[in-house]
Protein backbone atom coordinates (compact mmCIF):
# COMPACT_ATOMS: atom_id res chain seq x y z
CA UNK A 1 0.00 0.00 0.00
CA UNK A 2 2.81 2.40 0.98
CA UNK A 3 4.67 1.80 -2.28
CA UNK A 4 1.49 2.53 -4.25
CA UNK A 5 0.96 5.71 -2.26
CA UNK A 6 4.57 6.80 -2.82
CA UNK A 7 4.40 6.27 -6.58
CA UNK A 8 1.10 8.19 -6.61
CA UNK A 9 2.75 11.11 -4.77
CA UNK A 10 5.77 11.07 -7.13
CA UNK A 11 3.49 10.96 -10.13
CA UNK A 12 1.43 13.84 -8.73
CA UNK A 13 4.63 15.84 -8.11
CA UNK A 14 5.72 15.12 -11.70
CA UNK A 15 2.42 16.40 -13.07
CA UNK A 16 2.55 19.55 -10.93
CA UNK A 17 6.16 20.14 -11.98
CA UNK A 18 5.21 19.70 -15.63
CA UNK A 19 2.32 22.21 -15.37
CA UNK A 20 4.57 24.72 -13.58
CA UNK A 21 7.38 24.45 -16.14
CA UNK A 22 5.01 24.75 -19.13
CA UNK A 23 3.23 27.75 -17.56
CA UNK A 24 6.55 29.49 -16.96
CA UNK A 25 7.63 28.79 -20.54
CA UNK A 26 4.40 30.38 -21.77
CA UNK A 27 4.84 33.32 -19.39
CA UNK A 28 8.40 33.93 -20.66
CA UNK A 29 7.10 34.31 -24.23
CA UNK A 30 4.23 36.58 -23.17
CA UNK A 31 6.77 38.72 -21.23
CA UNK A 32 9.28 38.72 -24.16
CA UNK A 33 11.89 37.12 -21.91
CA UNK A 34 14.31 35.28 -24.24
CA UNK A 35 16.67 34.14 -21.47
CA UNK A 36 13.77 32.87 -19.39
CA UNK A 37 12.27 31.04 -22.38
CA UNK A 38 15.58 29.27 -23.07
CA UNK A 39 16.07 28.34 -19.43
CA UNK A 40 12.51 26.95 -19.03
CA UNK A 41 13.02 25.04 -22.28
CA UNK A 42 16.13 23.46 -20.75
CA UNK A 43 14.03 22.61 -17.67
CA UNK A 44 11.57 20.78 -19.97
CA UNK A 45 14.48 18.61 -21.10
CA UNK A 46 15.82 18.08 -17.55
CA UNK A 47 12.43 17.08 -16.16
CA UNK A 48 11.73 14.81 -19.15
CA UNK A 49 8.49 16.65 -19.91
CA UNK A 50 6.96 15.74 -23.29
CA UNK A 51 8.60 18.29 -25.66
CA UNK A 52 5.57 18.35 -27.95
CA UNK A 53 3.57 19.69 -24.97
CA UNK A 54 6.18 22.45 -24.65
CA UNK A 55 5.70 23.36 -28.32
CA UNK A 56 1.94 23.44 -27.77
CA UNK A 57 2.37 25.75 -24.75
CA UNK A 58 4.56 28.13 -26.78
CA UNK A 59 2.03 28.05 -29.62
CA UNK A 60 -0.74 29.12 -27.24
CA UNK A 61 1.44 32.02 -26.04
CA UNK A 62 2.43 33.26 -29.50
CA UNK A 63 -1.18 33.02 -30.72
CA UNK A 64 -2.27 35.11 -27.74
CA UNK A 65 0.23 37.80 -28.79
CA UNK A 66 -0.88 37.48 -32.44
CA UNK A 67 -4.53 37.92 -31.46
CA UNK A 68 -3.68 40.99 -29.37
CA UNK A 69 -1.81 42.43 -32.36
CA UNK A 70 -4.68 41.83 -34.79
CA UNK A 71 -7.14 43.47 -32.35
CA UNK A 72 -4.87 46.53 -32.09
CA UNK A 73 -4.19 45.92 -28.37
CA UNK A 74 -0.53 45.03 -29.01
CA UNK A 75 2.01 46.48 -31.43
CA UNK A 76 4.90 45.43 -33.66
CA UNK A 77 7.51 45.48 -30.84
CA UNK A 78 5.29 43.06 -28.88
CA UNK A 79 5.21 40.62 -31.79
CA UNK A 80 8.95 40.94 -32.28
CA UNK A 81 9.68 40.45 -28.57
CA UNK A 82 7.51 37.32 -28.38
CA UNK A 83 8.99 35.93 -31.61
CA UNK A 84 12.51 36.47 -30.21
CA UNK A 85 11.64 34.66 -26.97
CA UNK A 86 10.09 31.78 -28.88
CA UNK A 87 13.14 31.60 -31.19
CA UNK A 88 15.37 31.22 -28.11
CA UNK A 89 13.39 28.20 -26.85
CA UNK A 90 12.55 26.38 -30.08
CA UNK A 91 15.99 24.90 -30.93
CA UNK A 92 16.23 23.37 -27.43
CA UNK A 93 12.76 21.82 -27.70
CA UNK A 94 13.26 20.64 -31.30
CA UNK A 95 16.51 18.93 -30.33
CA UNK A 96 14.67 17.11 -27.53
CA UNK A 97 11.91 16.05 -29.94
CA UNK A 98 14.63 14.51 -32.13
CA UNK A 99 16.24 12.80 -29.10
CA UNK A 100 13.05 11.24 -27.74
CA UNK A 101 11.67 10.60 -31.21
CA UNK A 102 8.35 12.25 -30.32
CA UNK A 103 6.36 12.75 -33.47
CA UNK A 104 4.72 16.11 -33.91
CA UNK A 105 2.42 16.04 -36.88
CA UNK A 106 3.94 18.43 -39.38
CA UNK A 107 1.92 20.32 -41.98
CA UNK A 108 4.98 20.43 -44.24
CA UNK A 109 8.44 21.97 -44.51
CA UNK A 110 8.94 25.65 -45.26
CA UNK A 111 12.28 27.13 -46.36
CA UNK A 112 12.21 30.88 -45.65
CA UNK A 113 14.62 33.77 -46.15
CA UNK A 114 15.10 37.42 -47.06
CA UNK A 115 16.37 37.79 -50.65
CA UNK A 116 19.88 38.74 -51.76
CA UNK A 117 20.72 42.42 -51.23
CA UNK A 118 18.14 42.79 -48.46
CA UNK A 119 19.02 42.48 -44.78
CA UNK A 120 15.59 43.06 -43.19
CA UNK A 121 14.89 40.35 -40.68
CA UNK A 122 11.92 41.24 -38.43
CA UNK A 123 9.02 40.38 -40.76
CA UNK A 124 10.63 37.15 -41.93
CA UNK A 125 11.36 36.03 -38.37
CA UNK A 126 7.77 36.70 -37.29
CA UNK A 127 6.34 34.79 -40.24
CA UNK A 128 8.73 31.90 -39.51
CA UNK A 129 7.69 31.85 -35.84
CA UNK A 130 3.96 31.86 -36.61
CA UNK A 131 4.34 29.13 -39.25
CA UNK A 132 6.24 27.07 -36.68
CA UNK A 133 3.47 27.68 -34.15
CA UNK A 134 0.93 26.46 -36.70
CA UNK A 135 2.75 23.15 -37.12
CA UNK A 136 5.12 23.64 -40.06
CA UNK A 137 8.78 22.63 -39.90
CA UNK A 138 10.57 25.90 -40.74
CA UNK A 139 14.14 26.21 -42.02
CA UNK A 140 15.17 29.86 -41.82
CA UNK A 141 18.05 30.64 -44.21
CA UNK A 142 18.40 34.14 -42.77
CA UNK A 143 18.93 37.37 -44.72
CA UNK A 144 20.74 38.29 -47.96
CA UNK A 145 20.01 34.81 -49.38
CA UNK A 146 21.07 34.17 -52.99
CA UNK A 147 18.96 32.26 -55.52
CA UNK A 148 21.48 29.40 -55.39
CA UNK A 149 21.20 29.22 -51.59
CA UNK A 150 17.40 29.02 -51.82
CA UNK A 151 17.76 26.17 -54.34
CA UNK A 152 20.26 24.39 -52.05
CA UNK A 153 17.88 24.83 -49.09
CA UNK A 154 14.93 23.38 -50.99
CA UNK A 155 16.99 20.33 -51.95
CA UNK A 156 18.58 19.86 -48.52
CA UNK A 157 15.33 20.06 -46.54
CA UNK A 158 12.94 18.62 -49.18
CA UNK A 159 10.85 21.77 -48.84
CA UNK A 160 7.14 21.86 -49.68
CA UNK A 161 6.99 25.65 -49.56
CA UNK A 162 9.50 28.40 -50.31
CA UNK A 163 8.83 31.76 -48.61
CA UNK A 164 10.79 34.85 -49.65
CA UNK A 165 10.78 38.30 -48.10
CA UNK A 166 11.82 41.59 -49.67
CA UNK A 167 11.30 44.95 -48.00
CA UNK A 168 12.83 47.18 -50.66
CA UNK A 169 11.65 47.87 -54.20
CA UNK A 170 15.29 47.57 -55.30
CA UNK A 171 15.52 43.95 -54.08
CA UNK A 172 12.01 42.78 -55.08
CA UNK A 173 13.21 41.73 -58.60
CA UNK A 174 15.49 39.22 -56.84
CA UNK A 175 12.33 37.19 -56.10
CA UNK A 176 11.75 36.84 -59.85
CA UNK A 177 15.35 35.68 -60.23
CA UNK A 178 14.85 32.97 -57.60
CA UNK A 179 11.72 31.70 -59.37
CA UNK A 180 13.55 31.66 -62.74
CA UNK A 181 16.41 29.70 -61.12
CA UNK A 182 13.89 27.20 -59.69
CA UNK A 183 12.47 26.70 -63.19
CA UNK A 184 15.95 26.04 -64.60
CA UNK A 185 16.56 23.51 -61.83
CA UNK A 186 13.13 21.92 -62.53
CA UNK A 187 12.09 22.60 -58.94
CA UNK A 188 9.37 25.20 -59.51
CA UNK A 189 6.57 22.61 -59.79
CA UNK A 190 7.73 20.87 -56.61
CA UNK A 191 7.26 23.82 -54.22
CA UNK A 192 4.49 26.25 -53.40
CA UNK A 193 5.69 29.87 -53.35
CA UNK A 194 5.03 32.53 -50.77
CA UNK A 195 6.30 36.08 -51.33
CA UNK A 196 5.99 39.00 -48.97
CA UNK A 197 7.52 42.15 -47.53
CA UNK A 198 6.91 45.86 -47.77
CA UNK A 199 7.82 46.03 -51.47
CA UNK A 200 5.51 43.21 -52.61
CA UNK A 201 2.04 43.80 -54.05
CA UNK A 202 -0.44 41.24 -55.39
CA UNK A 203 0.24 42.55 -58.91
CA UNK A 204 3.97 42.02 -58.49
CA UNK A 205 3.40 38.50 -57.10
CA UNK A 206 1.20 37.66 -60.13
CA UNK A 207 3.76 39.08 -62.56
CA UNK A 208 6.58 36.83 -61.25
CA UNK A 209 4.33 33.75 -61.09
Backbone as numpy.savetxt, mean C-alpha at the origin, in Angstrom:
# Nx Ny Nz CAx CAy CAz Cx Cy Cz
-8.15 -30.31 36.36 -8.98 -29.11 36.36 -8.12 -27.86 36.36
-7.05 -27.88 37.26 -6.17 -26.71 37.34 -5.48 -26.42 36.03
-5.03 -27.51 35.35 -4.32 -27.31 34.08 -5.25 -26.65 33.06
-6.49 -27.16 33.03 -7.49 -26.58 32.11 -7.71 -25.11 32.40
-7.79 -24.79 33.70 -8.02 -23.40 34.10 -6.84 -22.52 33.70
-5.62 -23.06 33.89 -4.41 -22.31 33.54 -4.37 -22.03 32.04
-4.64 -23.05 31.24 -4.58 -22.84 29.79 -5.67 -21.85 29.36
-6.82 -21.89 30.06 -7.89 -20.92 29.76 -7.40 -19.50 30.05
-6.73 -19.33 31.21 -6.23 -18.00 31.59 -5.17 -17.51 30.61
-4.26 -18.42 30.19 -3.21 -18.04 29.24 -3.82 -17.65 27.91
-4.82 -18.42 27.50 -5.49 -18.15 26.23 -6.19 -16.79 26.29
-6.84 -16.54 27.44 -7.55 -15.27 27.63 -6.55 -14.11 27.59
-5.38 -14.31 28.26 -4.35 -13.27 28.25 -3.87 -13.02 26.82
-3.70 -14.11 26.06 -3.26 -13.99 24.67 -4.25 -13.18 23.84
-5.54 -13.45 24.06 -6.56 -12.71 23.30 -6.56 -11.23 23.66
-6.44 -10.97 24.98 -6.43 -9.56 25.43 -5.21 -8.83 24.87
-4.07 -9.52 24.91 -2.83 -8.97 24.38 -2.99 -8.63 22.90
-3.57 -9.57 22.17 -3.77 -9.41 20.74 -4.64 -8.19 20.44
-5.75 -8.05 21.18 -6.66 -6.90 20.99 -5.92 -5.60 21.29
-5.13 -5.61 22.38 -4.41 -4.39 22.78 -3.39 -3.98 21.71
-2.63 -4.96 21.23 -1.60 -4.66 20.22 -2.25 -4.12 18.94
-3.31 -4.78 18.48 -3.97 -4.36 17.23 -4.59 -2.97 17.39
-5.17 -2.70 18.57 -5.75 -1.36 18.80 -4.68 -0.28 18.79
-3.53 -0.60 19.38 -2.43 0.38 19.40 -1.85 0.61 18.01
-1.82 -0.46 17.21 -1.35 -0.32 15.82 -2.28 0.62 15.05
-3.58 0.41 15.24 -4.59 1.26 14.60 -4.42 2.72 15.04
-4.27 2.88 16.37 -4.14 4.21 16.97 -2.92 4.94 16.40
-1.81 4.20 16.23 -0.58 4.82 15.70 -0.82 5.40 14.32
-1.61 4.70 13.49 -1.88 5.20 12.14 -2.80 6.42 12.20
-3.81 6.34 13.07 -4.75 7.47 13.20 -4.04 8.70 13.77
-2.97 8.47 14.55 -2.21 9.61 15.13 -0.96 9.95 14.32
-0.83 9.33 13.12 0.29 9.61 12.20 1.65 9.36 12.87
1.70 8.31 13.69 2.91 8.00 14.46 3.67 6.85 13.78
4.61 7.19 12.90 5.33 6.17 12.13 6.15 5.24 13.02
6.85 5.85 14.00 7.69 5.02 14.89 6.83 4.07 15.70
5.71 4.60 16.20 4.79 3.76 16.97 4.22 2.63 16.12
3.87 2.95 14.88 3.29 1.93 13.99 4.29 0.80 13.76
5.56 1.17 13.52 6.60 0.16 13.29 6.81 -0.67 14.55
6.79 -0.02 15.72 7.09 -0.78 16.93 5.92 -1.69 17.31
4.68 -1.26 17.08 3.53 -2.16 17.33 3.49 -3.29 16.30
3.95 -3.01 15.09 4.03 -4.07 14.08 5.03 -5.14 14.52
6.15 -4.68 15.10 7.14 -5.65 15.61 6.56 -6.47 16.76
5.71 -5.82 17.56 5.05 -6.50 18.69 4.11 -7.60 18.16
3.45 -7.32 17.04 2.58 -8.33 16.39 3.40 -9.59 16.12
4.61 -9.38 15.60 5.50 -10.50 15.26 5.94 -11.23 16.54
6.37 -10.45 17.53 6.84 -11.03 18.82 5.76 -11.89 19.47
4.54 -11.36 19.49 3.45 -12.03 20.21 2.77 -13.11 19.35
3.30 -13.31 18.15 2.74 -14.30 17.22 1.25 -14.08 16.96
0.89 -12.80 16.81 -0.50 -12.46 16.45 -0.63 -12.66 14.95
-1.79 -13.13 14.50 -2.02 -13.37 13.07 -1.76 -12.07 12.28
-0.73 -12.07 11.41 -0.38 -10.82 10.71 -1.48 -10.33 9.76
-2.33 -11.24 9.29 -3.41 -10.76 8.41 -4.41 -9.92 9.21
-4.54 -10.24 10.53 -5.41 -9.42 11.39 -4.82 -8.02 11.56
-3.48 -7.96 11.60 -2.81 -6.66 11.72 -3.06 -5.83 10.47
-2.99 -6.47 9.30 -3.28 -5.75 8.04 -4.71 -5.24 8.05
-5.64 -6.09 8.53 -7.05 -5.67 8.59 -7.21 -4.45 9.51
-6.51 -4.48 10.66 -6.61 -3.36 11.61 -6.10 -2.06 10.98
-4.98 -2.17 10.24 -4.43 -0.98 9.59 -5.36 -0.47 8.49
-6.01 -1.42 7.81 -6.96 -1.06 6.75 -8.11 -0.26 7.31
-8.63 -0.71 8.46 -9.73 0.01 9.12 -9.28 1.45 9.43
-8.05 1.58 9.94 -7.55 2.91 10.32 -7.40 3.82 9.10
-6.81 3.30 8.03 -6.55 4.15 6.86 -7.87 4.51 6.17
-8.84 3.60 6.22 -10.17 3.91 5.64 -10.85 5.03 6.43
-10.68 4.96 7.76 -11.26 6.00 8.62 -10.70 7.37 8.22
-9.39 7.43 7.99 -8.75 8.69 7.57 -9.27 9.09 6.18
-9.36 8.11 5.28 -9.86 8.37 3.92 -11.27 8.92 3.93
-12.11 8.35 4.80 -13.51 8.81 4.90 -13.56 10.24 5.42
-12.72 10.51 6.44 -12.66 11.88 6.99 -12.24 12.88 5.94
-11.29 12.45 5.08 -10.80 13.32 4.01 -11.92 13.58 2.99
-12.64 12.52 2.61 -13.67 12.72 1.58 -14.84 13.54 2.11
-15.05 13.54 3.44 -16.12 14.36 4.01 -15.66 15.79 4.28
-14.37 16.06 4.04 -13.85 17.42 4.27 -13.52 17.69 5.73
-13.51 16.62 6.57 -13.17 16.81 7.99 -11.65 16.73 8.20
-10.97 16.03 7.28 -9.51 15.92 7.36 -8.91 16.46 6.06
-7.61 16.72 6.08 -6.98 17.36 4.94 -5.79 16.56 4.43
-5.18 17.05 3.34 -4.09 16.31 2.70 -2.98 15.89 3.69
-2.53 16.80 4.58 -1.47 16.37 5.52 -1.89 15.18 6.39
-3.20 15.08 6.70 -3.69 13.95 7.48 -3.52 12.66 6.70
-3.92 12.70 5.43 -3.77 11.51 4.58 -2.31 11.11 4.45
-1.46 12.09 4.26 -0.03 11.83 4.08 0.55 11.24 5.37
0.18 11.82 6.50 0.69 11.33 7.79 0.28 9.89 8.05
-0.98 9.58 7.77 -1.48 8.21 7.99 -0.81 7.24 7.02
-0.65 7.68 5.77 0.01 6.82 4.76 1.45 6.53 5.16
2.14 7.54 5.69 3.53 7.36 6.15 3.60 6.34 7.29
2.66 6.47 8.25 2.66 5.55 9.39 2.38 4.13 8.92
1.44 4.00 7.98 1.11 2.67 7.48 2.31 2.08 6.72
2.98 2.94 5.94 4.15 2.49 5.17 5.27 1.98 6.09
5.34 2.53 7.32 6.38 2.10 8.26 6.09 0.70 8.79
4.80 0.37 8.91 4.41 -0.91 9.51 4.30 -2.04 8.49
3.89 -1.70 7.26 3.56 -2.73 6.28 4.70 -3.71 5.98
5.96 -3.24 5.75 7.01 -4.21 5.43 7.21 -5.26 6.54
7.06 -4.83 7.80 7.24 -5.74 8.94 6.15 -6.81 8.92
4.91 -6.37 8.67 3.77 -7.29 8.66 3.84 -8.21 7.44
4.21 -7.64 6.28 4.27 -8.47 5.07 5.34 -9.55 5.19
6.45 -9.21 5.82 7.53 -10.18 6.03 7.02 -11.33 6.91
6.24 -10.98 7.93 5.69 -12.00 8.84 4.68 -12.89 8.11
3.89 -12.27 7.21 2.92 -13.06 6.42 3.68 -14.10 5.60
4.81 -13.67 5.01 5.64 -14.61 4.24 6.16 -15.72 5.14
6.66 -15.34 6.33 7.25 -16.31 7.27 6.24 -17.36 7.70
5.04 -16.90 8.09 4.06 -17.87 8.62 3.23 -18.49 7.51
3.41 -17.96 6.30 2.68 -18.52 5.16 1.19 -18.26 5.22
0.79 -17.21 5.98 -0.63 -16.86 6.05 -1.04 -16.34 4.68
-2.17 -16.80 4.21 -2.63 -16.36 2.90 -3.62 -15.23 3.06
-3.27 -14.08 2.52 -4.26 -13.00 2.45 -4.74 -12.98 1.02
-6.04 -13.08 0.84 -6.57 -13.07 -0.52 -6.16 -11.78 -1.20
-5.48 -11.88 -2.31 -5.04 -10.68 -3.02 -5.96 -10.43 -4.21
-6.24 -9.15 -4.46 -7.06 -8.79 -5.62 -6.22 -8.71 -6.89
-4.89 -8.79 -6.72 -4.00 -8.68 -7.87 -2.76 -7.90 -7.49
-1.80 -7.84 -8.42 -0.54 -7.15 -8.14 -0.47 -5.86 -8.95
-0.17 -4.77 -8.25 -0.04 -3.46 -8.90 1.42 -3.01 -8.83
1.99 -2.65 -9.98 3.29 -1.98 -9.99 2.99 -0.49 -10.16
3.56 0.34 -9.27 3.23 1.77 -9.29 4.52 2.60 -9.23
4.48 3.77 -9.84 5.64 4.66 -9.78 5.34 6.02 -10.39
6.19 6.99 -10.07 6.12 8.31 -10.70 7.08 8.29 -11.90
6.63 8.83 -13.03 7.39 8.68 -14.29 8.72 9.43 -14.27
9.56 9.04 -15.22 10.90 9.63 -15.39 10.83 11.14 -15.52
11.71 11.84 -14.81 11.74 13.31 -14.87 10.89 13.96 -13.80
10.09 13.15 -13.09 9.16 13.68 -12.10 9.47 13.06 -10.74
9.64 13.91 -9.72 10.03 13.37 -8.41 8.95 13.58 -7.36
7.70 13.80 -7.80 6.61 13.95 -6.83 6.23 12.59 -6.25
6.10 12.55 -4.95 5.91 11.24 -4.31 4.61 11.10 -3.52
4.05 12.22 -3.03 2.94 12.13 -2.07 1.72 11.41 -2.64
1.24 11.86 -3.81 0.04 11.27 -4.40 0.21 9.79 -4.66
1.37 9.45 -5.24 1.64 8.04 -5.57 1.65 7.18 -4.31
2.29 7.69 -3.26 2.37 6.92 -2.01 0.99 6.70 -1.41
0.14 7.74 -1.48 -1.21 7.59 -0.93 -2.02 6.56 -1.72
-1.93 6.64 -3.04 -2.64 5.68 -3.88 -2.15 4.26 -3.56
-0.83 4.11 -3.45 -0.25 2.79 -3.15 -0.78 2.27 -1.81
-0.84 3.14 -0.81 -1.29 2.74 0.53 -2.75 2.30 0.50
-3.58 3.07 -0.20 -5.02 2.75 -0.24 -5.28 1.48 -1.05
-4.50 1.27 -2.12 -4.64 0.02 -2.88 -4.26 -1.17 -2.01
-3.19 -0.99 -1.24 -2.75 -2.05 -0.32 -3.85 -2.35 0.69
-4.44 -1.28 1.23 -5.51 -1.43 2.22 -6.70 -2.18 1.62
-6.92 -1.99 0.32 -8.06 -2.65 -0.34 -7.77 -4.10 -0.69
-6.52 -4.55 -0.52 -6.23 -5.96 -0.75 -5.38 -6.26 -1.97
-4.80 -5.23 -2.59 -3.87 -5.47 -3.69 -2.46 -5.65 -3.13
-1.64 -6.45 -3.83 -0.21 -6.48 -3.53 0.39 -5.33 -4.34
1.08 -4.40 -3.68 1.59 -3.21 -4.37 3.11 -3.18 -4.35
3.70 -3.05 -5.53 5.15 -2.91 -5.65 5.43 -1.48 -6.10
5.96 -0.68 -5.18 6.18 0.75 -5.46 7.61 0.94 -5.98
7.74 1.34 -7.25 9.06 1.52 -7.85 9.66 2.89 -7.52
8.88 3.73 -6.83 9.42 5.03 -6.41 9.17 6.12 -7.43
10.11 7.08 -7.49 9.95 8.26 -8.35 10.99 8.20 -9.48
10.76 9.05 -10.53 11.76 9.17 -11.60 12.01 7.82 -12.27
10.92 7.08 -12.51 11.03 5.70 -13.01 11.01 5.70 -14.55
12.02 5.10 -15.16 12.09 5.06 -16.63 11.13 4.01 -17.19
10.84 4.12 -18.48 9.98 3.15 -19.16 10.54 1.74 -19.00
11.86 1.61 -19.15 12.50 0.29 -19.02 12.33 -0.28 -17.61
12.39 0.59 -16.61 12.22 0.11 -15.22 10.78 -0.36 -14.98
9.81 0.36 -15.57 8.42 -0.09 -15.46 8.26 -1.47 -16.09
8.85 -1.65 -17.27 8.78 -2.94 -17.97 9.40 -4.04 -17.10
10.58 -3.75 -16.54 11.27 -4.73 -15.69 10.41 -5.08 -14.47
9.76 -4.06 -13.89 8.90 -4.28 -12.72 7.71 -5.17 -13.04
7.09 -4.92 -14.20 5.94 -5.73 -14.62 6.36 -7.19 -14.77
7.52 -7.40 -15.39 8.00 -8.78 -15.59 8.37 -9.43 -14.25
9.12 -8.69 -13.43 9.60 -9.26 -12.16 8.46 -9.66 -11.23
7.41 -8.81 -11.16 6.35 -9.05 -10.18 5.08 -9.64 -10.80
5.15 -9.98 -12.10 3.95 -10.49 -12.81 2.74 -9.60 -12.53
2.90 -8.32 -12.82 1.87 -7.34 -12.47 0.59 -7.54 -13.29
-0.54 -7.28 -12.63 -1.85 -7.25 -13.31 -2.19 -5.83 -13.74
-1.67 -4.88 -12.97 -1.99 -3.46 -13.20 -0.70 -2.64 -13.12
-0.58 -1.67 -14.04 0.52 -0.71 -13.94 -0.10 0.66 -13.67
0.36 1.32 -12.60 -0.16 2.65 -12.25 0.98 3.65 -12.32
0.76 4.72 -13.10 1.81 5.74 -13.28 1.29 7.11 -12.85
2.17 7.86 -12.19 1.80 9.19 -11.74 2.69 10.23 -12.42
2.07 11.37 -12.76 2.84 12.48 -13.30 2.18 13.77 -12.85
2.92 14.60 -12.14 2.31 15.84 -11.64 2.56 17.04 -12.52
3.49 16.89 -13.48 3.85 18.07 -14.29 3.48 17.83 -15.76
3.01 18.89 -16.42 2.66 18.76 -17.84 3.89 18.37 -18.66
5.08 18.76 -18.18 6.30 18.46 -18.94 6.66 16.96 -18.88
6.19 16.26 -17.81 6.53 14.84 -17.71 5.38 13.92 -18.11
4.19 14.49 -18.32 3.03 13.67 -18.71 3.31 12.84 -19.98
3.98 13.41 -21.03 4.23 12.61 -22.24 5.03 11.34 -21.97
5.73 11.30 -20.84 6.50 10.11 -20.48 5.56 8.90 -20.31
4.32 9.17 -19.90 3.35 8.08 -19.73 3.07 7.42 -21.09
2.98 8.26 -22.13 2.77 7.73 -23.49 3.96 6.83 -23.88
5.16 7.32 -23.53 6.37 6.57 -23.87 6.36 5.19 -23.21
5.93 5.14 -21.95 5.87 3.86 -21.23 4.90 2.91 -21.95
3.75 3.43 -22.33 2.74 2.59 -23.01 3.28 2.09 -24.36
3.97 2.97 -25.09 4.57 2.55 -26.38 5.61 1.44 -26.14
6.40 1.60 -25.08 7.42 0.59 -24.76 6.76 -0.74 -24.40
5.65 -0.68 -23.68 4.91 -1.91 -23.33 4.42 -2.62 -24.59
3.96 -1.81 -25.56 3.49 -2.41 -26.83 4.63 -3.12 -27.54
5.80 -2.46 -27.58 6.97 -3.07 -28.24 7.35 -4.39 -27.55
7.19 -4.41 -26.24 7.58 -5.61 -25.46 6.44 -6.65 -25.43
5.35 -6.33 -26.14 4.15 -7.20 -26.17 3.60 -7.45 -24.76
3.63 -6.40 -23.95 3.11 -6.51 -22.58 1.82 -5.71 -22.38
1.52 -4.83 -23.36 0.39 -3.92 -23.14 -0.93 -4.66 -22.88
-1.14 -5.77 -23.58 -2.41 -6.50 -23.43 -2.45 -7.30 -22.12
-1.31 -7.42 -21.47 -1.25 -8.24 -20.24 -1.54 -7.44 -18.97
-1.49 -6.10 -19.07 -1.72 -5.29 -17.86 -2.82 -4.25 -18.09
-3.55 -3.98 -17.02 -4.49 -2.86 -17.04 -3.69 -1.62 -16.65
-4.04 -0.48 -17.24 -3.29 0.76 -16.99 -4.10 1.70 -16.10
-3.38 2.35 -15.20 -3.95 3.42 -14.40 -3.02 4.61 -14.52
-3.53 5.78 -14.93 -2.68 6.97 -14.97 -3.31 8.05 -14.10
-2.46 8.84 -13.47 -2.99 9.88 -12.60 -1.95 10.95 -12.32
-2.36 11.93 -11.50 -1.46 13.03 -11.17 -2.06 14.34 -11.65
-1.52 15.42 -11.12 -2.07 16.75 -11.41 -2.16 17.08 -12.89
-1.23 16.53 -13.69 -1.16 16.92 -15.10 -2.10 16.08 -15.98
-2.77 15.07 -15.41 -3.48 14.10 -16.24 -4.98 14.38 -16.29
-5.50 14.51 -17.50 -6.94 14.68 -17.69 -7.49 13.41 -18.34
-8.80 13.28 -18.36 -9.43 12.13 -19.03 -9.07 12.12 -20.53
-9.07 13.34 -21.12 -8.74 13.44 -22.55 -7.34 12.93 -22.82
-6.41 13.35 -21.96 -5.02 12.91 -22.13 -4.92 11.38 -22.00
-5.60 10.84 -20.97 -5.58 9.39 -20.74 -6.11 8.66 -21.98
-7.21 9.16 -22.54 -7.78 8.55 -23.76 -6.79 8.61 -24.92
-6.10 9.77 -25.03 -5.22 9.97 -26.19 -4.00 9.05 -26.17
-3.57 8.61 -24.95 -2.40 7.72 -24.88 -2.83 6.25 -24.77
-4.15 6.02 -24.78 -4.65 4.64 -24.73 -4.58 4.04 -23.35
